[in-house]
Amino acid sequence: MGVSRCSQDGIAKHSAARLALRTAPAFWRRTKSATLLQRQSLADLTDALAFAAFGGGLNKVKQLANALDHIACPNQLTTSPSEGFAYYALNPLDIAKPAQQSVAPDRQAAVIGIRSIGTTLSAVATAAIISNGHRAERITVRPEGDPYNRALLFTAQQSDWIKKLKEVSALFLVVDEGPGRSGSTFLSVAEALVSSGIPAEDIVLLGSREPDLNTLCAQEAVSRWKKFEFRTFSPDTCNGFRDCTYIGGADLSCSNSTDWDELVTPSVIARALSLLADLAARLRMRETVFPDIP
């Protein structure tokens, strides 16, 4: 396999952090066999990358990257890109300002990301809230079951976390792309929180599009959805491609100068995965090696 080299001058550190963040969901999906301590190391690294995207620097990333050396991984990982990043022009930082605006002054935030893409979105939302001077922490969950009737059961550890944040009257912010056709994924998390004693008025759903409630396929979707506040974060990245002609499959033909690092094509996803692997080893930012994509 041929390789191409890219100097550090070609990738600003914050762009590198954004690329690695886009890859985090795929990386997490392939580490299910990791121990709790190892998974916490991955979560800490994702958080550090999120803070780096806000100008926090890469020092903590460097400190945490060595922890990944102890995780047993195959030599090759087969991953798929997160749809929102790859096909819908969603940038991880798009969620930052709406997340900040959702939390009132002097109130703590409990951010819950819906995996897989919620891994990245929750990390960015939490970093954004903290960078705005508020307290915040996060967990991630994965609802299961029929796509039109998802259900969620919190683990004992997650239930303890929810109880702790309830005691300080935290705002529970549920983040994901979507909602999709049914809305049941968002609803399953919100209703699981209500079952855990969280008032509906203390729950905010933060997604990437405003749904038409009359078309949601979940049972009694309209009445269930209206119990919760829903806010949207619109992809800002696509604004840079208003003069482009859409071809399909995440490829664009542009008539003007474009920052192509902001467009997540399959080759960019591959570059991000390679970068994250490099961070896990030694964070070689000076000569990062990326595989060629046919």
MIPATOR-549946 format. One record per residue: x, y, z of N, C-alpha, C in turn; residue number from 1. Coordinates in pm, whole numbers. Layout:
<recs>
[rec [X Y Z] [X Y Z] [X Y Z] NUM]
...
</recs>
This chain:
<recs>
[rec [84 -119 0] [0 0 0] [88 124 0] 1]
[rec [60 217 -89] [137 340 -92] [96 432 21] 2]
[rec [186 523 57] [156 620 161] [195 758 113] 3]
[rec [131 859 171] [168 997 143] [193 1066 276] 4]
[rec [284 1162 276] [319 1229 400] [262 1371 400] 5]
[rec [221 1413 519] [165 1546 534] [235 1614 650] 6]
[rec [293 1730 628] [367 1799 734] [271 1865 831] 7]
[rec [324 1901 947] [243 1967 1048] [188 2099 997] 8]
[rec [264 2165 908] [218 2293 855] [86 2277 780] 9]
[rec [60 2158 727] [-62 2137 648] [-183 2111 732] 10]
[rec [-165 2084 862] [-279 2054 949] [-265 2135 1076] 11]
[rec [-344 2239 1091] [-342 2316 1214] [-389 2227 1327] 12]
[rec [-340 2255 1448] [-370 2162 1558] [-520 2155 1586] 13]
[rec [-593 2265 1570] [-735 2259 1598] [-811 2185 1489] 14]
[rec [-766 2197 1365] [-826 2117 1259] [-800 1970 1284] 15]
[rec [-681 1936 1332] [-649 1798 1365] [-741 1746 1474] 16]
[rec [-766 1829 1573] [-856 1788 1680] [-996 1762 1626] 17]
[rec [-1043 1849 1535] [-1177 1829 1479] [-1183 1701 1397] 18]
[rec [-1078 1673 1321] [-1076 1550 1242] [-1080 1427 1332] 19]
[rec [-1001 1428 1438] [-999 1315 1530] [-1133 1300 1600] 20]
[rec [-1198 1411 1633] [-1329 1404 1696] [-1431 1338 1604] 21]
[rec [-1423 1368 1474] [-1517 1307 1381] [-1499 1155 1377] 22]
[rec [-1379 1109 1405] [-1349 967 1398] [-1379 895 1529] 23]
[rec [-1393 967 1638] [-1410 906 1769] [-1525 805 1775] 24]
[rec [-1645 834 1717] [-1752 735 1725] [-1715 601 1663] 25]
[rec [-1651 604 1546] [-1611 479 1481] [-1507 405 1565] 26]
[rec [-1414 480 1625] [-1310 419 1708] [-1372 353 1831] 27]
[rec [-1470 418 1892] [-1537 362 2009] [-1612 234 1973] 28]
[rec [-1675 231 1856] [-1752 113 1818] [-1665 -11 1811] 29]
[rec [-1535 6 1785] [-1445 -107 1767] [-1366 -140 1893] 30]
[rec [-1403 -83 2007] [-1331 -110 2131] [-1426 -161 2239] 31]
[rec [-1528 -237 2199] [-1626 -286 2293] [-1566 -383 2395] 32]
[rec [-1458 -450 2358] [-1397 -547 2447] [-1303 -485 2548] 33]
[rec [-1283 -353 2541] [-1193 -286 2633] [-1249 -290 2775] 34]
[rec [-1162 -289 2874] [-1205 -287 3012] [-1263 -150 3046] 35]
[rec [-1327 -143 3164] [-1386 -16 3207] [-1280 92 3216] 36]
[rec [-1162 58 3270] [-1054 155 3282] [-1007 201 3145] 37]
[rec [-997 107 3050] [-953 142 2915] [-1056 231 2846] 38]
[rec [-1183 200 2865] [-1289 281 2805] [-1290 421 2865] 39]
[rec [-1258 431 2993] [-1249 563 3055] [-1133 642 2996] 40]
[rec [-1024 571 2965] [-910 637 2900] [-951 693 2764] 41]
[rec [-1030 615 2689] [-1078 662 2559] [-1171 782 2577] 42]
[rec [-1258 777 2679] [-1348 890 2704] [-1269 1015 2739] 43]
[rec [-1167 998 2823] [-1084 1113 2862] [-1014 1173 2740] 44]
[rec [-968 1087 2649] [-901 1136 2529] [-998 1212 2440] 45]
[rec [-1121 1159 2426] [-1222 1229 2347] [-1252 1366 2407] 46]
[rec [-1261 1372 2540] [-1285 1500 2607] [-1169 1596 2582] 47]
[rec [-1047 1545 2589] [-930 1630 2568] [-927 1685 2425] 48]
[rec [-966 1602 2328] [-972 1648 2190] [-1078 1757 2174] 49]
[rec [-1190 1742 2246] [-1295 1843 2239] [-1245 1976 2294] 50]
[rec [-1175 1972 2407] [-1121 2095 2464] [-1015 2156 2372] 51]
[rec [-938 2071 2305] [-837 2121 2211] [-902 2197 2097] 52]
[rec [-1020 2151 2055] [-1092 2220 1947] [-1136 2359 1989] 53]
[rec [-1142 2385 2120] [-1176 2517 2170] [-1052 2598 2206] 54]
[rec [-937 2553 2159] [-814 2627 2184] [-743 2585 2310] 55]
[rec [-781 2472 2368] [-721 2428 2493] [-583 2366 2478] 56]
[rec [-537 2351 2355] [-405 2292 2333] [-408 2141 2335] 57]
[rec [-296 2082 2299] [-287 1937 2287] [-203 1871 2397] 58]
[rec [-165 1947 2499] [-81 1890 2604] [-148 1773 2674] 59]
[rec [-276 1791 2710] [-346 1682 2778] [-368 1565 2685] 60]
[rec [-390 1593 2555] [-404 1486 2457] [-277 1402 2454] 61]
[rec [-163 1469 2455] [-36 1397 2454] [-20 1310 2578] 62]
[rec [-63 1361 2693] [-51 1286 2816] [-140 1161 2816] 63]
[rec [-260 1175 2756] [-355 1064 2757] [-332 963 2646] 64]
[rec [-266 1007 2537] [-252 920 2420] [-177 792 2454] 65]
[rec [-77 800 2542] [1 681 2574] [-84 572 2639] 66]
[rec [-195 612 2701] [-281 512 2766] [-340 415 2664] 67]
[rec [-354 460 2540] [-412 373 2438] [-317 260 2399] 68]
[rec [-189 275 2431] [-94 169 2399] [-127 39 2473] 69]
[rec [-200 51 2584] [-228 -66 2666] [-359 -134 2628] 70]
[rec [-429 -81 2529] [-555 -141 2485] [-527 -242 2375] 71]
[rec [-573 -365 2397] [-552 -470 2297] [-641 -442 2176] 72]
[rec [-578 -420 2063] [-650 -388 1939] [-593 -470 1826] 73]
[rec [-678 -507 1729] [-623 -571 1610] [-538 -472 1532] 74]
[rec [-452 -523 1447] [-365 -436 1368] [-442 -349 1270] 75]
[rec [-559 -395 1231] [-639 -322 1134] [-782 -310 1186] 76]
[rec [-839 -190 1179] [-976 -164 1221] [-1059 -128 1098] 77]
[rec [-1174 -193 1082] [-1267 -159 975] [-1378 -74 1035] 78]
[rec [-1392 47 987] [-1489 139 1045] [-1578 197 935] 79]
[rec [-1687 256 978] [-1774 329 886] [-1789 472 938] 80]
[rec [-1798 570 850] [-1809 708 895] [-1944 736 958] 81]
[rec [-1946 826 1054] [-2073 872 1110] [-2148 950 1002] 82]
[rec [-2275 914 982] [-2351 971 870] [-2356 1124 875] 83]
[rec [-2379 1179 993] [-2392 1323 1003] [-2268 1397 959] 84]
[rec [-2151 1344 995] [-2025 1407 956] [-1994 1383 809] 85]
[rec [-2025 1263 760] [-1984 1224 626] [-2077 1276 517] 86]
[rec [-2208 1281 545] [-2303 1306 437] [-2393 1428 458] 87]
[rec [-2399 1482 580] [-2492 1591 605] [-2423 1720 650] 88]
[rec [-2293 1731 620] [-2216 1854 645] [-2219 1896 790] 89]
[rec [-2237 1801 881] [-2237 1832 1023] [-2094 1841 1075] 90]
[rec [-2063 1952 1139] [-1933 1973 1200] [-1948 1955 1350] 91]
[rec [-1857 1886 1419] [-1872 1867 1564] [-1894 1997 1640] 92]
[rec [-1834 2108 1592] [-1846 2234 1663] [-1980 2304 1641] 93]
[rec [-2063 2251 1551] [-2194 2311 1528] [-2280 2309 1654] 94]
[rec [-2255 2214 1742] [-2339 2199 1861] [-2296 2291 1974] 95]
[rec [-2181 2356 1961] [-2123 2430 2072] [-2213 2544 2121] 96]
[rec [-2247 2636 2034] [-2323 2753 2077] [-2463 2716 2126] 97]
[rec [-2538 2628 2056] [-2669 2589 2109] [-2660 2522 2246] 98]
[rec [-2555 2445 2268] [-2538 2383 2400] [-2515 2488 2506] 99]
[rec [-2432 2587 2476] [-2407 2695 2572] [-2535 2773 2601] 100]
[rec [-2613 2799 2497] [-2735 2878 2514] [-2844 2802 2588] 101]
[rec [-2832 2671 2595] [-2935 2591 2662] [-2924 2594 2814] 102]
[rec [-2806 2629 2863] [-2780 2622 3006] [-2786 2762 3067] 103]
[rec [-2874 2779 3165] [-2888 2908 3232] [-2765 2936 3318] 104]
[rec [-2737 3064 3345] [-2623 3100 3432] [-2634 3031 3568] 105]
[rec [-2520 2989 3617] [-2510 2927 3750] [-2581 2793 3760] 106]
[rec [-2612 2730 3646] [-2673 2598 3650] [-2577 2495 3593] 107]
[rec [-2573 2379 3654] [-2485 2272 3607] [-2555 2194 3496] 108]
[rec [-2476 2140 3406] [-2530 2063 3293] [-2489 1917 3304] 109]
[rec [-2585 1829 3276] [-2560 1685 3267] [-2586 1646 3122] 110]
[rec [-2481 1624 3047] [-2492 1599 2904] [-2494 1448 2879] 111]
[rec [-2591 1404 2799] [-2603 1262 2764] [-2596 1250 2613] 112]
[rec [-2492 1186 2563] [-2477 1165 2420] [-2532 1030 2380] 113]
[rec [-2607 1028 2270] [-2662 903 2217] [-2563 848 2116] 114]
[rec [-2504 734 2147] [-2403 676 2058] [-2467 627 1927] 115]
[rec [-2388 638 1814] [-2245 656 1818] [-2203 802 1805] 116]
[rec [-2266 879 1719] [-2221 1015 1693] [-2232 1102 1818] 117]
[rec [-2318 1063 1911] [-2332 1137 2035] [-2208 1132 2122] 118]
[rec [-2117 1037 2094] [-1989 1035 2164] [-1915 1165 2141] 119]
[rec [-1904 1204 2016] [-1836 1329 1981] [-1919 1450 2020] 120]
[rec [-2049 1448 1987] [-2133 1564 2013] [-2141 1596 2162] 121]
[rec [-2149 1493 2246] [-2157 1518 2391] [-2026 1574 2443] 122]
[rec [-1913 1526 2389] [-1783 1579 2432] [-1770 1726 2396] 123]
[rec [-1810 1763 2274] [-1802 1901 2231] [-1899 1988 2310] 124]
[rec [-2022 1941 2330] [-2120 2018 2406] [-2070 2043 2548] 125]
[rec [-2012 1941 2611] [-1962 1956 2747] [-1846 2054 2751] 126]
[rec [-1752 2041 2657] [-1639 2133 2652] [-1685 2276 2627] 127]
[rec [-1785 2293 2541] [-1837 2426 2511] [-1899 2490 2635] 128]
[rec [-1976 2412 2708] [-2042 2464 2829] [-1938 2502 2933] 129]
[rec [-1838 2416 2954] [-1733 2446 3051] [-1652 2568 3009] 130]
[rec [-1622 2578 2879] [-1545 2693 2832] [-1622 2823 2846] 131]
[rec [-1755 2811 2864] [-1840 2928 2883] [-1856 2963 3031] 132]
[rec [-1782 2893 3117] [-1782 2925 3258] [-1880 2848 3343] 133]
[rec [-1939 2740 3288] [-2035 2661 3364] [-1977 2523 3395] 134]
[rec [-2039 2455 3488] [-2000 2317 3520] [-2080 2221 3433] 135]
[rec [-2013 2116 3389] [-2080 2016 3305] [-2002 1886 3310] 136]
[rec [-2073 1776 3297] [-2012 1645 3280] [-2103 1561 3192] 137]
[rec [-2052 1449 3144] [-2128 1375 3043] [-2118 1225 3059] 138]
[rec [-2214 1156 3001] [-2210 1011 2979] [-2264 986 2839] 139]
[rec [-2250 862 2791] [-2312 824 2664] [-2397 699 2685] 140]
[rec [-2501 686 2603] [-2592 573 2613] [-2623 522 2473] 141]
[rec [-2676 400 2466] [-2720 345 2337] [-2855 276 2356] 142]
[rec [-2965 343 2318] [-3096 278 2322] [-3099 156 2231] 143]
[rec [-3183 60 2264] [-3190 -64 2189] [-3334 -95 2150] 144]
[rec [-3349 -199 2066] [-3482 -245 2027] [-3522 -201 1889] 145]
[rec [-3650 -216 1858] [-3705 -181 1728] [-3677 -34 1696] 146]
[rec [-3635 -4 1574] [-3603 135 1538] [-3718 233 1564] 147]
[rec [-3841 184 1556] [-3955 272 1579] [-4004 266 1723] 148]
[rec [-3936 188 1807] [-3978 175 1946] [-3856 148 2033] 149]
[rec [-3759 238 2030] [-3638 221 2107] [-3668 225 2257] 150]
[rec [-3582 160 2333] [-3594 161 2479] [-3456 175 2539] 151]
[rec [-3450 232 2659] [-3322 251 2726] [-3336 216 2873] 152]
[rec [-3242 135 2922] [-3233 103 3062] [-3096 146 3110] 153]
[rec [-3090 242 3202] [-2963 291 3252] [-2893 183 3335] 154]
[rec [-2761 179 3327] [-2683 92 3413] [-2686 147 3556] 155]
[rec [-2641 66 3651] [-2638 111 3790] [-2547 233 3805] 156]
[rec [-2434 231 3735] [-2342 344 3743] [-2405 470 3684] 157]
[rec [-2476 455 3572] [-2542 570 3511] [-2654 623 3600] 158]
[rec [-2727 533 3666] [-2833 574 3757] [-2778 654 3874] 159]
[rec [-2663 612 3925] [-2599 687 4034] [-2558 826 3986] 160]
[rec [-2507 832 3864] [-2467 961 3805] [-2587 1053 3792] 161]
[rec [-2698 1000 3744] [-2821 1079 3728] [-2871 1129 3863] 162]
[rec [-2868 1042 3962] [-2912 1081 4096] [-2825 1194 4152] 163]
[rec [-2694 1184 4130] [-2602 1287 4179] [-2631 1421 4114] 164]
[rec [-2653 1421 3982] [-2679 1547 3912] [-2819 1601 3942] 165]
[rec [-2913 1512 3971] [-3047 1557 4010] [-3043 1636 4139] 166]
[rec [-2958 1594 4232] [-2948 1658 4363] [-2900 1802 4355] 167]
[rec [-2832 1838 4247] [-2786 1977 4230] [-2872 2051 4127] 168]
[rec [-2989 1993 4094] [-3084 2055 4001] [-3021 2084 3865] 169]
[rec [-2943 1989 3815] [-2877 2008 3685] [-2978 2004 3571] 170]
[rec [-2941 2067 3461] [-3017 2054 3336] [-2963 1933 3262] 171]
[rec [-3053 1843 3221] [-3013 1725 3147] [-3028 1753 2998] 172]
[rec [-2915 1751 2928] [-2910 1786 2787] [-2879 1659 2706] 173]
[rec [-2976 1613 2628] [-2963 1491 2547] [-2926 1531 2406] 174]
[rec [-2812 1483 2356] [-2762 1529 2226] [-2746 1412 2129] 175]
[rec [-2785 1438 2004] [-2773 1340 1896] [-2801 1414 1766] 176]
[rec [-2768 1351 1653] [-2816 1404 1526] [-2961 1361 1512] 177]
[rec [-3030 1420 1416] [-3170 1381 1398] [-3266 1475 1469] 178]
[rec [-3387 1430 1499] [-3433 1292 1504] [-3456 1230 1367] 179]
[rec [-3461 1097 1366] [-3490 1023 1245] [-3639 1013 1220] 180]
[rec [-3679 909 1149] [-3820 896 1109] [-3914 876 1226] 181]
[rec [-3867 807 1330] [-3958 775 1439] [-3949 870 1557] 182]
[rec [-3830 921 1584] [-3811 1003 1704] [-3798 922 1831] 183]
[rec [-3804 789 1818] [-3808 704 1938] [-3674 699 2012] 184]
[rec [-3563 725 1943] [-3433 722 2011] [-3423 835 2112] 185]
[rec [-3453 957 2068] [-3456 1070 2159] [-3556 1046 2272] 186]
[rec [-3676 1000 2235] [-3782 980 2334] [-3743 875 2437] 187]
[rec [-3673 771 2395] [-3637 664 2489] [-3545 716 2599] 188]
[rec [-3453 807 2563] [-3362 862 2662] [-3436 959 2754] 189]
[rec [-3515 1047 2695] [-3589 1145 2775] [-3684 1075 2871] 190]
[rec [-3754 973 2824] [-3851 904 2910] [-3782 817 3014] 191]
[rec [-3662 767 2983] [-3585 694 3084] [-3541 789 3195] 192]
[rec [-3509 913 3160] [-3475 1012 3261] [-3595 1044 3350] 193]
[rec [-3712 1058 3290] [-3833 1083 3367] [-3860 967 3463] 194]
[rec [-3839 844 3415] [-3857 727 3500] [-3756 724 3614] 195]
[rec [-3644 795 3596] [-3542 803 3700] [-3564 921 3794] 196]
[rec [-3678 989 3776] [-3713 1097 3867] [-3677 1237 3821] 197]
[rec [-3634 1251 3695] [-3600 1384 3644] [-3725 1447 3584] 198]
[rec [-3764 1567 3631] [-3882 1634 3573] [-3861 1664 3425] 199]
[rec [-3966 1654 3347] [-3955 1678 3203] [-3904 1818 3173] 200]
[rec [-3937 1915 3259] [-3892 2052 3235] [-3743 2071 3258] 201]
[rec [-3677 1971 3316] [-3532 1976 3336] [-3457 1899 3228] 202]
[rec [-3527 1865 3120] [-3467 1787 3011] [-3478 1868 2881] 203]
[rec [-3367 1881 2811] [-3365 1947 2680] [-3307 1849 2579] 204]
[rec [-3376 1831 2468] [-3327 1748 2358] [-3263 1840 2255] 205]
[rec [-3143 1807 2214] [-3069 1891 2120] [-3031 1808 1998] 206]
[rec [-3096 1835 1885] [-3074 1759 1763] [-3042 1848 1645] 207]
[rec [-3018 1785 1530] [-2969 1858 1413] [-3078 1900 1316] 208]
[rec [-3203 1865 1342] [-3310 1910 1253] [-3442 1918 1329] 209]
[rec [-3525 2011 1287] [-3657 2027 1347] [-3752 1925 1286] 210]
[rec [-3812 1837 1366] [-3896 1732 1307] [-4037 1782 1276] 211]
[rec [-4098 1719 1178] [-4241 1736 1154] [-4310 1632 1242] 212]
[rec [-4368 1676 1351] [-4422 1582 1450] [-4527 1489 1390] 213]
[rec [-4601 1538 1293] [-4708 1457 1235] [-4656 1341 1151] 214]
[rec [-4526 1343 1119] [-4469 1235 1038] [-4385 1138 1120] 215]
[rec [-4363 1166 1248] [-4286 1075 1331] [-4361 943 1349] 216]
[rec [-4288 832 1337] [-4351 700 1333] [-4364 633 1469] 217]
[rec [-4306 687 1572] [-4317 626 1704] [-4461 634 1752] 218]
[rec [-4500 537 1835] [-4636 534 1887] [-4662 659 1972] 219]
[rec [-4775 726 1944] [-4814 847 2016] [-4700 949 2019] 220]
[rec [-4631 961 1908] [-4511 1045 1901] [-4539 1191 1935] 221]
[rec [-4650 1246 1884] [-4677 1388 1904] [-4693 1421 2051] 222]
[rec [-4779 1348 2121] [-4804 1378 2262] [-4680 1354 2347] 223]
[rec [-4603 1251 2313] [-4482 1222 2390] [-4376 1329 2366] 224]
[rec [-4360 1370 2239] [-4255 1467 2204] [-4281 1603 2268] 225]
[rec [-4407 1643 2275] [-4441 1776 2327] [-4415 1790 2476] 226]
[rec [-4385 1684 2544] [-4355 1691 2687] [-4217 1750 2714] 227]
[rec [-4134 1754 2609] [-3995 1795 2627] [-3961 1915 2538] 228]
[rec [-3866 1994 2584] [-3814 2104 2502] [-3714 2047 2402] 229]
[rec [-3728 2087 2276] [-3636 2043 2172] [-3573 2164 2107] 230]
[rec [-3440 2161 2091] [-3367 2267 2024] [-3284 2207 1911] 231]
[rec [-3259 2287 1811] [-3181 2237 1697] [-3047 2308 1688] 232]
[rec [-2950 2237 1632] [-2824 2299 1593] [-2806 2271 1445] 233]
[rec [-2798 2378 1365] [-2791 2363 1221] [-2646 2350 1177] 234]
[rec [-2619 2261 1081] [-2482 2251 1028] [-2439 2383 965] 235]
[rec [-2331 2442 1019] [-2279 2566 964] [-2180 2542 850] 236]
[rec [-2121 2422 848] [-2019 2393 748] [-2072 2410 606] 237]
[rec [-2198 2371 586] [-2253 2375 451] [-2265 2517 397] 238]
[rec [-2261 2618 486] [-2271 2755 439] [-2154 2793 348] 239]
[rec [-2040 2724 366] [-1924 2753 282] [-1935 2692 145] 240]
[rec [-2043 2614 120] [-2057 2545 -9] [-2186 2585 -80] 241]
[rec [-2234 2709 -54] [-2358 2752 -117] [-2345 2766 -268] 242]
[rec [-2223 2792 -316] [-2202 2809 -459] [-2158 2679 -526] 243]
[rec [-2173 2567 -455] [-2129 2438 -508] [-2244 2363 -571] 244]
[rec [-2210 2277 -663] [-2308 2189 -727] [-2297 2050 -666] 245]
[rec [-2406 2000 -612] [-2404 1868 -548] [-2398 1757 -651] 246]
[rec [-2307 1663 -631] [-2293 1549 -720] [-2347 1424 -654] 247]
[rec [-2313 1404 -526] [-2362 1287 -453] [-2250 1215 -384] 248]
[rec [-2285 1136 -280] [-2187 1057 -208] [-2084 1139 -136] 249]
[rec [-2120 1259 -94] [-2034 1350 -16] [-1926 1415 -100] 250]
[rec [-1935 1409 -234] [-1842 1479 -322] [-1909 1605 -375] 251]
[rec [-1833 1714 -380] [-1887 1841 -428] [-1796 1898 -536] 252]
[rec [-1856 1963 -635] [-1780 2036 -735] [-1799 2184 -707] 253]
[rec [-1690 2256 -678] [-1700 2394 -633] [-1641 2490 -735] 254]
[rec [-1705 2603 -743] [-1655 2706 -833] [-1570 2809 -761] 255]
[rec [-1566 2802 -627] [-1488 2899 -552] [-1387 2828 -463] 256]
[rec [-1301 2906 -400] [-1199 2851 -311] [-1265 2797 -185] 257]
[rec [-1229 2676 -144] [-1295 2611 -32] [-1193 2550 61] 258]
[rec [-1222 2555 192] [-1140 2487 290] [-1181 2340 293] 259]
[rec [-1108 2258 219] [-1150 2119 202] [-1139 2038 329] 260]
[rec [-1063 2085 430] [-1059 2014 558] [-1193 2017 628] 261]
[rec [-1281 2111 586] [-1411 2120 649] [-1513 2028 583] 262]
[rec [-1476 1963 473] [-1567 1872 405] [-1523 1729 432] 263]
[rec [-1611 1652 494] [-1572 1518 536] [-1601 1420 423] 264]
[rec [-1503 1393 340] [-1511 1291 237] [-1453 1162 293] 265]
[rec [-1469 1049 224] [-1408 925 273] [-1258 937 298] 266]
[rec [-1188 1014 213] [-1044 1029 234] [-1014 1106 362] 267]
[rec [-1097 1205 394] [-1076 1280 518] [-1102 1192 639] 268]
[rec [-1206 1107 629] [-1233 1013 739] [-1112 922 759] 269]
[rec [-1052 875 650] [-935 788 662] [-818 864 724] 270]
[rec [-802 989 685] [-695 1069 744] [-717 1088 893] 271]
[rec [-843 1109 932] [-873 1129 1074] [-845 1003 1154] 272]
[rec [-882 887 1100] [-855 761 1169] [-705 740 1185] 273]
[rec [-630 770 1080] [-486 756 1088] [-428 850 1192] 274]
[rec [-482 973 1197] [-434 1069 1295] [-461 1022 1437] 275]
[rec [-581 968 1461] [-614 921 1595] [-525 805 1635] 276]
[rec [-496 716 1542] [-406 605 1571] [-266 657 1605] 277]
[rec [-225 761 1534] [-94 819 1561] [-90 886 1698] 278]
[rec [-201 952 1734] [-209 1012 1868] [-199 904 1974] 279]
[rec [-259 789 1948] [-256 681 2045] [-116 628 2068] 280]
[rec [-32 637 1968] [104 586 1981] [199 692 2037] 281]
[rec [224 797 1962] [322 897 2007] [284 1039 1971] 282]
[rec [166 1060 1911] [122 1191 1866] [227 1256 1776] 283]
[rec [266 1185 1672] [364 1239 1578] [296 1338 1485] 284]
[rec [295 1463 1522] [228 1565 1442] [314 1616 1327] 285]
[rec [444 1589 1335] [532 1647 1234] [529 1570 1104] 286]
[rec [519 1436 1112] [515 1356 989] [411 1247 1006] 287]
[rec [284 1284 992] [175 1188 1004] [159 1114 872] 288]
[rec [144 983 880] [134 901 760] [-12 861 740] 289]
[rec [-64 890 621] [-201 857 589] [-204 756 474] 290]
[rec [-296 657 482] [-307 564 370] [-372 631 249] 291]
[rec [-331 591 132] [-393 642 10] [-531 579 -5] 292]
[rec [-625 659 -51] [-760 609 -77] [-782 608 -228] 293]
[rec [-818 491 -286] [-835 484 -431] [-941 584 -478] 294]
</recs>
